[in-house]
Amino acid sequence: MADTTGAATPEAVADPHDAGHGDGVHRRDFINIAAVSAAGFGGVAVLYPLISQMAPSADVLAESTTEVDVSAIEPGQSIKAVFRKQPLFVRRLTAKEIAAANAVDVSSLRDPQTLQERTKEGHEDVLVTMGVCTHLGCVPLGAAEGENKGEFGGYFCPCHGSHYDTAARIRKGPAPTNLEVPEYEFTSDTVIRVG
């Protein structure tokens, strides 16, 4: 700023060496930013293939869910399906089997669960379990016509003698827990999606 005499004040005089060196980006700053950016892109280029190869393949994703049509299963019948390369039992319970399961004192069970806890609301007659004994992983009998259903009318594991009731709950033998009920949902009144 000029004073009234027309002479320049000391604040208005700029050092010629400071030209272009104000608050802007210096050449050294630009080089540092460019180097860090290049290193970041290089890191992404190296890590992306390593991380993406850990993602499940298309065939694994296809096996992650299974759809089962339960409309053809008559009361008292079971079918076997496959879920994640393991047997899956889907059983339509009769009124008598439902009554037998509900009559059991749950507190007397090794792995206490009611039939209602093991089925979906509105579909208490459809029991979906993994077909793998919880003792050592054998496949229990009782899902196919004419197979031994054990002392409690559910499933019987021939490997070590575990007996399951009509709700697939362990009642006798070495198995520590009930047959596992996988995550599933009814996508319609006749189709379930497991997984």
Backbone hydrogen bonds, N-H to C=O, Kabsch-Sander energy under -0.5 kcal/mol:
donor,donor_aa,acceptor,acceptor_aa,energy
3,D,7,A,-2.0
6,G,3,D,-1.7
9,T,1,M,-1.5
12,A,9,T,-1.0
13,V,9,T,-0.6
13,V,10,P,-0.8
14,A,12,A,-0.5
18,D,15,D,-1.6
19,A,16,P,-0.8
21,H,18,D,-2.3
30,F,26,H,-2.1
31,I,27,R,-2.2
32,N,28,R,-2.2
33,I,29,D,-2.7
34,A,30,F,-2.6
35,A,31,I,-2.4
36,V,32,N,-2.5
37,S,33,I,-2.4
38,A,34,A,-2.4
39,A,35,A,-2.3
40,G,36,V,-2.3
41,F,37,S,-2.6
42,G,38,A,-2.3
43,G,39,A,-2.5
44,V,40,G,-2.3
45,A,41,F,-2.5
46,V,42,G,-1.7
47,L,43,G,-2.8
48,Y,44,V,-2.8
50,L,46,V,-0.8
51,I,47,L,-2.6
52,S,48,Y,-3.0
53,Q,49,P,-1.6
54,M,51,I,-1.3
55,A,52,S,-1.3
61,L,57,S,-2.3
62,A,58,A,-2.0
63,E,59,D,-1.3
64,S,61,L,-0.9
65,T,62,A,-0.6
66,T,194,V,-2.1
68,V,192,I,-2.5
70,V,68,V,-0.7
70,V,190,T,-3.2
71,S,190,T,-0.7
73,I,70,V,-1.1
74,E,72,A,-0.6
76,G,92,R,-3.4
77,Q,74,E,-2.4
79,I,90,V,-2.3
81,A,88,L,-2.7
83,F,86,Q,-2.9
84,R,63,E,-0.7
86,Q,83,F,-1.2
88,L,81,A,-2.6
89,F,129,T,-3.1
90,V,79,I,-2.3
91,R,127,L,-2.8
92,R,77,Q,-2.4
93,L,91,R,-0.7
93,L,125,D,-3.4
98,I,94,T,-2.3
99,A,95,A,-2.3
100,A,96,K,-2.4
101,A,97,E,-2.2
102,N,98,I,-2.4
103,A,99,A,-1.5
104,V,100,A,-0.5
104,V,101,A,-0.7
106,V,104,V,-0.8
108,S,105,D,-1.9
109,L,106,V,-1.7
110,R,170,I,-0.6
118,R,114,T,-0.8
118,R,115,L,-0.8
119,T,115,L,-0.6
119,T,116,Q,-0.7
120,K,123,H,-0.6
123,H,120,K,-2.3
126,V,123,H,-1.9
127,L,91,R,-3.2
127,L,125,D,-0.6
128,V,118,R,-0.5
128,V,126,V,-0.5
129,T,89,F,-2.6
129,T,127,L,-0.5
130,M,180,E,-3.1
131,G,87,P,-3.2
132,V,130,M,-0.9
133,C,138,C,-3.6
137,G,133,C,-1.3
141,L,156,F,-3.8
147,E,144,A,-1.8
153,G,150,G,-1.1
154,G,149,K,-1.0
154,G,164,Y,-1.2
155,Y,164,Y,-1.0
156,F,141,L,-2.1
156,F,148,N,-0.6
157,C,162,S,-2.8
161,G,157,C,-1.7
162,S,157,C,-0.6
163,H,172,K,-3.5
164,Y,155,Y,-3.1
165,D,169,R,-2.2
166,T,152,F,-0.6
168,A,165,D,-2.4
171,R,163,H,-3.0
172,K,163,H,-1.5
179,L,168,A,-2.3
185,E,193,R,-1.7
187,T,185,E,-0.7
187,T,191,V,-2.0
188,S,191,V,-1.4
192,I,68,V,-2.7
193,R,185,E,-2.9
194,V,66,T,-3.5
194,V,192,I,-0.5
195,G,183,E,-3.0
